[in-house]
């Protein structure tokens, strides 16, 4: 039996990041100043977000841009290296 490591696309990682942050698509869209449809298209891989949008997505979801753009652990929890430290309140 061969172990296969999943390959996650940017779209997969955008969705994982949003779910990690506990946001639904509408809440994230509002936080980013995007339409709900734009968020859905990015998560389905129908459109590719700009670098600025990727950076804002990462910040809103508490993940690094490097993790969103891959490579690295595909599953949240496989490593905490992809998590950005939260700012102190």
C-alpha positions as a Markdown table, in Angstrom:
| # | Residue | x | y | z |
|---|---|---|---|---|
| 1 | Unk | 0.0 | 0.0 | 0.0 |
| 2 | Unk | 1.4 | 3.4 | -1.0 |
| 3 | Unk | 0.7 | 6.5 | 1.0 |
| 4 | Unk | -0.6 | 9.3 | -1.1 |
| 5 | Unk | -0.2 | 12.8 | 0.2 |
| 6 | Unk | -3.1 | 15.0 | -0.9 |
| 7 | Unk | -2.3 | 17.9 | -3.2 |
| 8 | Unk | -4.4 | 20.9 | -2.4 |
| 9 | Unk | -5.1 | 23.6 | -4.9 |
| 10 | Unk | -5.3 | 27.3 | -4.0 |
| 11 | Unk | -9.1 | 27.0 | -4.1 |
| 12 | Unk | -8.9 | 24.1 | -1.6 |
| 13 | Unk | -6.7 | 26.1 | 0.7 |
| 14 | Unk | -8.9 | 29.2 | 0.5 |
| 15 | Unk | -11.8 | 27.2 | 1.6 |
| 16 | Unk | -9.9 | 25.4 | 4.4 |
| 17 | Unk | -8.6 | 28.8 | 5.7 |
| 18 | Unk | -12.2 | 30.2 | 5.8 |
| 19 | Unk | -13.5 | 27.1 | 7.6 |
| 20 | Unk | -10.5 | 27.3 | 10.0 |
| 21 | Unk | -11.6 | 30.8 | 10.9 |
| 22 | Unk | -15.2 | 29.8 | 11.4 |
| 23 | Unk | -16.5 | 32.1 | 8.7 |
| 24 | Unk | -19.2 | 31.4 | 6.2 |
| 25 | Unk | -18.7 | 32.7 | 2.6 |
| 26 | Unk | -21.0 | 35.7 | 3.2 |
| 27 | Unk | -19.1 | 36.8 | 6.4 |
| 28 | Unk | -15.8 | 36.5 | 4.7 |
| 29 | Unk | -17.0 | 38.4 | 1.6 |
| 30 | Unk | -18.2 | 41.2 | 3.9 |
| 31 | Unk | -14.9 | 41.3 | 5.7 |
| 32 | Unk | -12.9 | 41.4 | 2.5 |
| 33 | Unk | -15.2 | 43.8 | 0.7 |
| 34 | Unk | -16.0 | 41.2 | -2.0 |
| 35 | Unk | -19.3 | 39.8 | -3.2 |
| 36 | Unk | -20.4 | 36.4 | -2.0 |
| 37 | Unk | -20.2 | 35.2 | -5.6 |
| 38 | Unk | -16.5 | 36.2 | -5.8 |
| 39 | Unk | -15.7 | 34.2 | -2.7 |
| 40 | Unk | -17.6 | 31.2 | -4.1 |
| 41 | Unk | -15.8 | 31.5 | -7.5 |
| 42 | Unk | -12.4 | 31.6 | -5.8 |
| 43 | Unk | -13.2 | 28.6 | -3.6 |
| 44 | Unk | -14.4 | 26.6 | -6.6 |
| 45 | Unk | -11.3 | 27.5 | -8.6 |
| 46 | Unk | -13.3 | 29.3 | -11.3 |
| 47 | Unk | -11.4 | 32.5 | -10.7 |
| 48 | Unk | -8.0 | 33.2 | -9.3 |
| 49 | Unk | -7.8 | 36.0 | -6.7 |
| 50 | Unk | -5.3 | 38.8 | -6.9 |
| 51 | Unk | -2.2 | 38.9 | -4.7 |
| 52 | Unk | -3.8 | 41.6 | -2.6 |
| 53 | Unk | -7.0 | 39.5 | -2.2 |
| 54 | Unk | -4.9 | 36.4 | -1.2 |
| 55 | Unk | -3.1 | 38.6 | 1.4 |
| 56 | Unk | -6.3 | 40.0 | 2.8 |
| 57 | Unk | -7.9 | 36.5 | 2.9 |
| 58 | Unk | -4.9 | 35.1 | 4.8 |
| 59 | Unk | -5.1 | 38.0 | 7.4 |
| 60 | Unk | -8.9 | 37.6 | 7.8 |
| 61 | Unk | -8.6 | 33.8 | 8.3 |
| 62 | Unk | -5.4 | 33.8 | 10.5 |
| 63 | Unk | -3.2 | 31.8 | 8.1 |
| 64 | Unk | -0.1 | 32.8 | 6.2 |
| 65 | Unk | 0.0 | 33.8 | 2.6 |
| 66 | Unk | 2.7 | 31.1 | 2.2 |
| 67 | Unk | 0.4 | 28.4 | 3.4 |
| 68 | Unk | -2.4 | 29.6 | 1.1 |
| 69 | Unk | -0.1 | 29.5 | -1.9 |
| 70 | Unk | 1.4 | 26.1 | -0.9 |
| 71 | Unk | 3.3 | 23.8 | -0.7 |
| 72 | Unk | 3.2 | 22.6 | 2.9 |
| 73 | Unk | 0.9 | 20.6 | 5.1 |
| 74 | Unk | -2.4 | 20.2 | 3.4 |
| 75 | Unk | -4.5 | 19.5 | 6.4 |
| 76 | Unk | -4.9 | 22.1 | 9.1 |
| 77 | Unk | -3.5 | 20.5 | 12.3 |
| 78 | Unk | -0.8 | 18.6 | 10.4 |
| 79 | Unk | 1.5 | 21.4 | 11.5 |
| 80 | Unk | 1.0 | 24.7 | 13.2 |
| 81 | Unk | 3.6 | 26.4 | 11.1 |
| 82 | Unk | 0.9 | 27.7 | 8.7 |
| 83 | Unk | -1.0 | 29.5 | 11.5 |
| 84 | Unk | -0.2 | 33.1 | 12.0 |
| 85 | Unk | 0.0 | 34.3 | 15.6 |
| 86 | Unk | -3.1 | 36.2 | 16.6 |
| 87 | Unk | -2.6 | 39.9 | 17.6 |
| 88 | Unk | -3.0 | 40.5 | 21.3 |
| 89 | Unk | -6.3 | 42.0 | 22.2 |
